[in-house]
């Protein structure tokens, strides 16, 4: 039974090829066979899902890109059709953004087995370098506060997506002339990353739903088009690596993600 329990734990952490020997007393052997059948079915289902995400990414994005190029050509010609082409372009951009977020959400919800000890502070600094120009172009300023080496066990690609989504969210909602703070710290021994802004925040009624898929609160609806998937993607990716995401302050202007501490980064 202990062997099956350990195997179930490995399977839950994304080791889809995990199997147990079908031996021992009849009840134990039967349990092992049932476990192996379940593991094989789960592996096949997840492989199918990953294949779908990869194929959908190509099949959906390629025609959208082609449509946008055609609309750009119509707009460039001028005349009565140019204005309508420009409006259609904006709708194509919205659809492309939704497709991208849906595919990212599907990927985030799939188990991931490739992790390593990653320095959360280093990833935050790299994200700040990527976003500094865009933050400045939006009329805001980005401040970074690093808390030293903070190793977590995760995928650096996943964590980069987390930070990118949080920074993009802050840029969208805080007004020009305000500050966005990206900080890392050891909060109670748990490596933690926070993104704070000086935007309007989230009402107390809407706070429990902020990480739901497709949820856009009153502030989000007033800010213009969006998919309502950015923070849902953050929640999925953080949960994949046994982390936690939460709102810290009463106004909902600070979001924190924290993870169990990993062995020291080599």
Secondary structure, 3 states (H helix, E strand, C coil): CHHHHHHHHHHHCCCCCCCCCCCCCHHHHHHHHHHHHHHHHHHHHHHHHHHHHHHHHHHHHHHHHHHHHHHHHHHHHCCHHHHHHHHHHHHHHHHHHHHHHHHHHHHHCCCCCCCEEEEHHHHHHHHHHHHHHHHHHCCCEEEEECCCCCEEEECHHHHHHHHHHHHHHHHHHCCCCCEEEEEEEEECCEEEEEEEECCCCCCCCCHHHCCCCCCCCHHHHHCCCCCCCHHHHHHHHHHHCCCEEEECCCCCCEEEEEECECCCCC
